Amino acid sequence: MTASINLSLPANIWSKTISFLAPEQQLVVSQVSKLWRKASCMPICRLALMQSIARLPEKERSLFLVKHPQLIEHLIALKFNEVLGFSSKIIGEFLSKVIECKFKKDIPSMISFLEKLPEDKRTMIKSLNFLCGHDRDFADAQVVQVIALCPALTSLTLLSSNTTGRWLTQVSKENKLEDLCISDCNLNEEFLIEFFSSRAINLRTVDLSYTNTTGEGLTHLPKNNQLESLHLNACTNLDENLLEIFFSKAAHLKKVDLSRTYTSLKGFSQIPAKNQVEELYLGSCEFVKEIYLIEFLSLKASHLRVLDLSFTQTKGEGLTYIPEKNQLEELYLGSCKFVKEIYLIEFLSLKASHLRVLDLSFTQTTGEGLTYIPEKNQLEELLLGSCKKLDETFIGRFFSLKAAHLRRVNLFNTSITGEGLTHISAESQLEELYLTSCKFVEEIYLIEFFSLKASHLRMLDLDFTNTTGEGLACIPKKNQLEKILLRSCHELDESFLAKFFSLKASHLRSVDLSNTSITGEGLACISKKNQLEELLLGSCKKLDEYFLKWLFIKAFHLKKADLSDTNITGEGLIQIPRNQLVKLLLMSCKMLDESLLGRFFSSKAAYLKHVDLRYTNITGVSLTYIPPKNELKYLYLDGRNLNWRLVPKIKG
């Protein structure tokens, strides 16, 4: 029986099938199979290819466009039946990415490309993002040209430009711009004034982060403006009086970012009582005054869902003024050194019924406030990293009765022993636990926690702790653990690791054992039916190649391997079966055997895209064994030992 392809299948089925493939794979398949080639020429499948190219990571997309210029020209020239209602959106996204790539190469040629596009294609372009930099910058006239050539443009991002904003005064008053980002620029306020007063009727989002704006331009927005999102992050010249004028007519704002500014919040506090603000970011605003925070939270925060006060001088008093029937879901108080427990107690006991995320990292909290949160709370994420004054008794009381919905807990660099964790309910929903640098964690408590309370745990971070691994070995066989971090855990016992990997690692996808004393014996016990995709063993000086061989024989799904700064020869690597390996890091591996590496590259590196061989003694002979048809994109070598005559023979 031979496989067949039914071209009578509905077109949408074909497009979905083909769109699952990366662009390069789509092209390869169409070359191999006539039926697939016929299918891929269907209009809906051409759209799927456009969509796939547009969604490539930036670097890969740039390489693809350079490699296949004729294909890109062909796709751009295609005409589609208007019945395909979604086609204009996909074509528009595709053209946007092509234009952005051309911009990085040469601005005049990018504009020339735009001018040659038919008008119907140009009207499909809705969004453009340009990262300028010192060596590539728009002239004001060029920016105006681009906007004029894209009459339906609704979103424009211009980052790190040398423009003063003069182009804003030349934009048509009939422009369609809804989202405007002019970040990291030295703007002339007069140009902003003219633009906002007469050319910003459709604006929904404005981002002027890292500019020298005073805010005067914003005051010229009409009273009936529709602005919903405002980003003024790191605008250190803001004038509080001008902000008062602007915010007094900001009735539709939903998101405000004033992070890293010198605002006292006086201006923002003038926002209308019936405002729509849902997100307020004040991170690193050291001059925020509690009185203005109180004024806003007590009377004007009925829609507030996210509040970021991290790195501010707040004591937390303002939080106690928020009405009991509030909508607050996320509260960030990280590095608020002056937060008082008494205010946390009052807020958490009465005002936190909808709270899902609470960040108290780097504060002086003891954890007492947490014990006052109602049992029927919605808390899912709790961040207590570097809270040096945490009292394990309070943590235990909280976990025992108040952590029913908790999914993520971060206790890194605290003095906890782990006793508090043992109080968590056996029915807990905890999925992520971070105990990095918790030097006082005791194995006896880890044993109790893992054996009874970790059934939903997916991510575990025990980096820089003194764990032996005994607790981990006690986790039930039917666990959900997908990622484990055990970097610099120097007390690990290979027998406990063997017990865990042999029976308890069926869902594990990522393991980091970097800078430990393991030999690999425990890892070698992993089941043949493992799902391991990422293995990090950098600086494991005692790795034994014998155990690596037994591990790699079972590495069917491995995509990333870091063996940097180890004493491996490569003997283990050649045992790897038909695999999915994409990234291989072998930096500072001084004992690599060129012949073994050559055997690996010749037959076991079909999917390899990234190889790092810096600070090794490789001459390059092994690299000549890489097959002509390979996926290699990034190859890092040490030129000191490289035989440069071999470089032309390296295929990639």
N, C-alpha and C positions, 0 to 999 in steps of 0.2 A: 504494500500500500504506500502510495506517495502522497506527500502533503500537497494541498492545493490552496489557492487563494480565490475566493469568490468575489469577483468584481461587482456582482449584483447587490452586494451589501449596501445599506444606506450610506450616503456620503459622510454623514456625521460620525458613523462608526469608523470609517477610514481615517478621518481627520483626528479622532481621538486616539486611534491606534498609533498613527504615525507621530503625533505630537508628543507621545511618551518618550520618543527617541531624541537624543541630542542632535543638533544640526549635522555634525560630521557623520553620525551614524545613519541619519536619513539619507545622506548622499551616498554612503558606501552601499547601503541596502539597495538603493535604486540602480546602482551599477551592477550589482550581482544578479538581481532578479528582474526580468523583463516585466513580469506582472506587477511587481512593486513599483517599477519605474512608471508603468502606465497609470497605476493608482496615484503615485505621488504627483503626477502632472494634473490631476483633477484640481480645479480652482480651490476647493475647500482645503485640500491638502497643501497647496501652495501657501494658503493663509496660515495653516498650522506650522509650516516651516518658518514663515515670517515671525510668528509669535515665539517660536522656539529660539530663534536668533536674538530677538529683542530681549528675551529673558536670560540670556547667558550672562555670567559674571562679566564685569567690565573688561578685564584683561583678555579673557577668552573671546569676547565679542570683537574686540579690536583686532585680534589675531585672525579671527575668522573672516572679517571684512577685507583684510589685506590679502588673505590667501585666496578668496573667491570673489574678485571684483566683477567678473562677468555674470556670475550668478546673482549678485546684488543688483546689477543693472537690469538683468532680466526680470527679477521680482518687482523692481520699481516700475518697470514698463507695463506690467500686467494690468489688464482691465477686468474688473469683476462686475457681475450682474448685481444690480441694486437690490435684488431679492435677498441677497446675503446681507441682512441688516446690520450684522455685527462687523462686517468687513472693514468699514471705514475706521472703526476704533483700532482694530488690529494693524491695519496699514499705517494709521497715524502713529501708533507706538513704534512700529518698525522704522518708519521714516525719521522719527525723533532720535532714535538711537544711532542711525546712520549719520545724521547731521551732527550729533554730538561727537562722534568718532572723527568726522572730517574736521570739526572745529579744533580738535587736539593736534591735528596734523598741520592745518593751514587755514586761517580765517577767510582770506579772499576766495580760495577754492570752495570753501563751504558755502559762501554767499553765492558764488557762481552756480554751484549745484542747486541751490534753492531757486535761483532765477530761472533755471532751465526746467524745473518741475512744472507740470501743468497746474493750472489754478485749482482744479478739482482735487489734486493730490495735496496741494499746499493747505487747502482748507481742512484737511483731515488732521493736520498737526496741531495738537492741543497743548503739548507740554515740551519745554526745552530746559535742560540743565547744563550750565557752562561753568567749569572750574577754570579760572583764568590763570592766576599765578603771574610771577614777574616777567616771564619770558613769552607769555601769550596773553594779550589783552585786547579787549574790544575798544575801538574808537567809538565815541558817542554816535557818530553817523552810521557806523556799522550795526550797532544795536538797533537803531531806528529802522534800518533796512530790513533786518531780520523780522522785527515785529510787523512791519508793513507787508512783508512777503508771506507772513503767516497770519492772515486776517482773523482766523478763529482761535488764535492762541489764548489759552485761559490760564496757563501756569508758566512763569519764567523765573529761573534761578540763576543768579549771577554772583559767583563766589570769588573772593580775593581779587577783585578787579581794581585797576587804578582809576576808574572813572569817578568823576565828581557828581555824576547823576544828571548832567546836562541833558542827556538823551530823554530823560523823563518829561522834559518840557516840550519835546517834539513828537511825543506819542500822540496818535490820533485820539480825540475826545470820544470817539466811537469804539475805542478798543474793548476787547472782551476779557481783559485780565481779571482773574478772580484770586489767584495766588501769586504773590510777588515776594521774592527773596533777593535782597541786595545785601549780602553779608560780607563783613571784613573789607569794607570800602571806606575811603575818606570822602564823605558826601558833603555837598554844599546844601545847607538847609533851605536856601532860597528855591532851589530846584524841587526839593521835596514839597515845599509850600505850594508851588504852582501845580504840581502833579496832584496832590491830595485835594486841592480845592476844586479842580475841574475835570480831572481825568481818572478818578478812582471810584466811579459810581458802582462798579460791579465787584469791587474788592471784598473778599471774604477772609483772606489770610495775608498778613504782612510780617515779614521777617527782616529786621534791620540790625540783627545781632552783630556785635563787634564793629559797630560804626560809631562815628562821633556825633550822631544826632542828639539834639537837645530835647526833641519831642515837639518842637514848634510846628513842624510840618503836619504832624498828626492833629494838631488843634484846628487845622483848616478842613478836616473832613466834615462833610455836612452832617447836620443833626440826625438826618434819616439814613445814616450810613448803615451798611449791612455787615460790618467787620465782625468776624467770629473768633479769629485767632491772631494774637499779637505776640511777637517774639522780639524782645529787646535785651537779650542776654549779653552781658558785658558791655552795655552802652554806658560808659562811665561819665558822660557829659549831660545826662538827663537833668532837666530842670523841674523840680517838684511842682512849681507853680503852673508850668505848662502842662504837666501831667494831670493836674487838677482839672484844667479846662477840657482836656481830651476825655478823661475818664467820666466826666459828668455827662457826656453824650454817647457813652459806650454801652448802650442798652442791650446789644445783641452779642457782646463778647462772651465766648464760652471757654476760651483758653488764653491765659496771660502768663508770659514768661519774663520775669524781671531779674532773673538770677544774675549774680555777680555785678550788680549795680549798687549805687550808693543811696538808693531810695530809702526813705524813712517809712514809706507806705502812706504818707499824708495824701499824695495825689490820688493813689488808687482808692483810698477810703471814700473819695467823692463819687464813686460809681453809684448810679441810681439804685435805690432800694430794691426795685423790681428788675434786677439784672439776671443774666443767664449764665454767669460764670460757674463752670464745672471744674476747671483745673487752674490752680494758682501755684506758680513756681517761684520761690524766693530764696533758693539755695545760695549760700555765700553772700547774702545781703546783710552785712554786719551792722548796718545802721537802722534796721527795722525797729520801730518803736512799738512797744506792747500796746500803748494807748490806741494806735491806729489799727492794730491787729484786732483789738477788742471791738472797736467801732465797726469793722467789717464783719467779723465773725458773729457778733451779737445780733445784727440787724439785716445783713445783706448776703448771707451765705446759705440761703435755703436750697440752692442747687449744687453746692460745692461737693465734689466727689474726690478730688485729689488736692492735697495741700503739702507742699514741700518747703519746710523751714530748716533744712539741714545747713549746718555751718552758720547759724545765726546766733544772736545773743538772747533769744527768747527764753523765758523761764517756764513757759507753758501756761501762764495765767490766761492768755487769750483763749486758749482751748476750752476753758471752763465756762466761757460765755456763749459758746455755740449752743443753739437750742437743742433740746433733747430729741426732737423730731427732725434730725438732720439727715443728709444723704452721704456723709463722708465715708469713703471706702478705702482710701489710701492716705496714710500720714507718715511723712518722713521727717524725723528729728535727729538724724545721724549727726554726730559731732556737735550737738547742742550741749555745751559743757555746763550750762547754767540751769538746765531743766530741773525743776524741783519735783520730788516724789509726791508731795501733797497735791499738786495740780494734776499730775498724772492719775492719781487715785480718783479725784473728783471727775475728771474727764472720762476715764475708762469705766467707772462705775455707772455713769448715767448717760453718757453721750456717744457711746461706741457701738451701738447696736448693729450698724451696717459695716463696721470696719473689717476690711479683708487683709490689708497690708499695714504692718506697723514696724517702722525702723527706728530703733533706739541705739543703734551702734555708736560706740565711742562716747557714751554718756555716763553719768554717775549713778544711773538707776540701780536699785538693789533688786528690782523685780517685784517689789511689793505692790505697785500699781496694777500689775497683771492679775494679781489674785482677786482684784475687785471687779474685774470684767464679768458680766453676767454669764451664767452657764450656757445660755442659749445665744452665744455670740457667733459671728460669721468669720472669725479670724482664720486666714489660710496661710499667711506668710509672716513670720516673726524674725526680725533681725536684731541680734543682741551682741554682735561681734565687738570684741575689745571693751566690753562692759566689765571693768575690773572689780566693781563692788557688788556683783551679783551674789545674792544669798541663795544657796541651793535649796533651802527650806521653802522660800517663796516660789522658786522654779518648780519644785515638786508639787506644791499646792495648785499651781496653775495647770500643770500637765495632767494632774489627776482628775480634774473636773471641768476644765475650761478649754480643752484642746481638741474637741470632737471633729472640727473641720480643718485642723492644721495640716498643711501639706509641705511646707518648707520652713525649716528652722536653721538659723545660722548662729552658732555660738563660738565662732573662731576666736582664738587668743583670749579665752576667759580662764578663770581658775576653777571651773566646775570639775567635779570628780566623775560625773555621769549619774550620780544617784537620782537627781531630779528626773532624768529620762526614764528611769525604771517605773515612775508613777504614771506614765502615759498609759491610756487605755489599750487593751489588747485589740480593740476595734478601731484603733486610730487610723487615719488616712494619710499618715506621714509618708511623703515620697522622696523628699530631699533633706539630708542632714549634713551640716558642715561643722566639723570639730577641729578644723585646722589649728595647729599650734596649741592645742589644749593639753599642756604638759602634765596636768594632774589627773587626767582621766584614768580611772582604775578599771582593769580588765574584768573584775568581778561584776561591775555594773554593766559593762558592755555585753557580757555573757547573758545577763538577765534580760537586757533590752533586746538583743538580737534573737534570742531563743523564743520570745513571746510577743514582742511588740513591733516587729519590723516586716510584717507580711506584705505591706504595700510599698516598701522602700525601693526606690529606683536609683537614687544617687547617694553615694556615701563618700565623704571627704574626711580622711583621718591623717592627712599630710602632717608631718612634723610632730607626731605624737609618739608615745612609748608603747603603743599596742604591740602585742606579740602575734595577733591574728586569731587568738583563741576565741574571742567573742564572735568574730566573723564566721568562724567554723561552726558556731552553734545556730546560725540562721537556718530556718526550716528549708527542706529541699524545694518545696513549692514557694519560692520567693520570686520577687519581681526585679531583683537587682540588675541594673544595666551598666552602671558606671561606678568604679571604685578608684579613689585616689589614695595612695599609700606612699607618696614621695618622702624620702628621708626618714622613713620609719626603721630605725636601726636595730630594733629589738625583735623584728619579725622572726617567727619560728617556722621553718620550712615544712614541718609536719602538719601544722595547723593550716598552712596555705594549701597543702596537698589535700587535706580533708575537705576544704572549701571548694577548690577547683574541680575535684573529682566528682562531687555529688551536688553542689549547690550553685553552679555557675551556668545553668542552662540558658539564661536570658542575657548574660553578660556580653556587652558590646565594647566596653572600653576599660582598660586597666593601666594604671600608672604606678609603677614600682621603681621609678627613677631614684638613683642615689641610695639604694639599699644594698644590703649584703647578701641578697639571695643568689643562689646558684642556678635557679630555674627549675629545680627538682619539683617544687610544688606546682608550678605552671604546667610542667610536662604531664601532670595527671589530669589535665582538662579533658572533658569528654570529646569524642569524635564529632558529636552532634552539637558542638559549640557554635555560638553566633559572634565570636570575637572579631571586631573590625579594627580596633585601635589598640596597639600594644606599645607602651612607653617604658623602655628599660635603660635609658641614658645613664651613664656613669655607674652602672652596676658592674663593679670591677671583678666580682667573683663569679660571673656567669660562666657556666660550664657548657661547652659546645655540645656535649653528649645530650644534655637535657634539652637544649635548644632544638636539636634534631627531632626529638620526640614531640616537642611542641609544634614545630613548623609542619610536620607531617599532617597535622590536624588543622592547619590554618587555612581552611577553604574560603573563609569570608574576610580574611584580613585585608584592610585597605590602607592602613598606616602603621609603619613599624619604625620606632626610634631606638637604635642600638648604638647611638653616639657614645664615644669615649668608653668603649668596652674593649675587651681583648679578643673578640671574635675573629675568626679567620674567613668566615663565609661558608663553612662546611654545613652549618645549620640551614642556611638559606637555600641551598640546592635541594634540600629535602622537601621544600614547600611544593604542594601539588598544584594542579591548575587552580589559579587563585585570582583574587580581585585586587591585588596590591597596587595602589596608586601612588603612595608616597613612602619613600625609603630614606631614612636619615642615618648616615654612617660617619658623621664627622668625628675626627680624632681617633678613628679606629686604626691604630698603627700596625696591627697584626694581620690585616686583610691579605688574603692570598689571591693574586691576580687571576690565576687559572680557575679557582673556585668561583670567583666573581664572574668570570667570563661564561662559565657553565650556567650560572644563574641568569645572566642577561640573555643568553642565547635561547633559552626555552621557558623561563619562568616569569618573564616581565612584560607580558602582552598588554597589560593595562597601565603600566607604570608611566606617570606623568612628571613626577618630581623626585630627583635623586640628589642627595648632598654628600659629596665625597671630599669636602674641604679638610685640610690638615691630616690627610692620609698619605701613604706612600705610593698610591696608584700612579702608574705611568700612562695609562690610557689603553693598554692592550686589551683589557677586559671589555672596554666600551666598544671596541670594534666588532664585538659579537652581537651587539644589539641588532635585531632584524631590521631590514629596510622599512617594513610597514610597522611602525611603532607609534605610541601615543605620547612619547617624551616631549615635554615642553620646557621644563626647568632642570638644568644640569649644572651643579656647582662643583668646581674642581680646584685643586691646589696646583697652581702653575709651577711651583718649585720643582716638582718631580715629574711633571707631565712631559711626555715625548710629543713635541708639537708637530712632528711629521705625521703622527697618527691622527691628528685632529680632523683632517679632511675625510678620513675613513669612518668617523663616528657619524652614524645616521640618526638624525633627529630634527 
